[in-house]
Amino acid sequence: MNEPDQPEHSNSPKRENLPRLYSLNGIGFATFFGSMLAGFFLLAANYHALGMKRPAGFAIGAGVVVFCTYFVIVMATVGPGSLSPAVGPTDAVQINMTQAILSNIGQVMFLLLVTHLLQGGMLKTFQEEMKGNYHSVTRSIFVGFLAYLALASLCLILLSLLGLMPDVSPDALST
């Protein structure tokens, strides 16, 4: 009456031997709290944990390029060098929180789409068939935020070297 347990395939890894990955939820939360750079870093971390070094490097490189492009677009539309009505007569940027939150949600949606396209099937198989474990969402947010700090610094240095950062004088900062 009871069916015998199916033997495990000899070539399938045991659960305790599997690496821990970052879930789609973890990547989404890290992106919300740390921007696209954090999400791309966790995407790369998943590839790296699975031994896929080339896609991991591509994910980091693509993340830096996409974020730098996004940053330049934002600075061109609402930054001090733009003709935006958000910039006052003293070149001080007045932050519209609605725009900021919508921009952040847009980043999350974009990265969730990218993650689903690149790793969606792999993450589903990892959890359902292989019974693998994910890192906690708290760890995802923390690691993502640290990655954001490091990669954002790299992007700002890169943009500065390319002359794409707006000039800010000390007088403009004091007003």
Beta strands, then each sheet from edge to edge (+ up, - down):
end
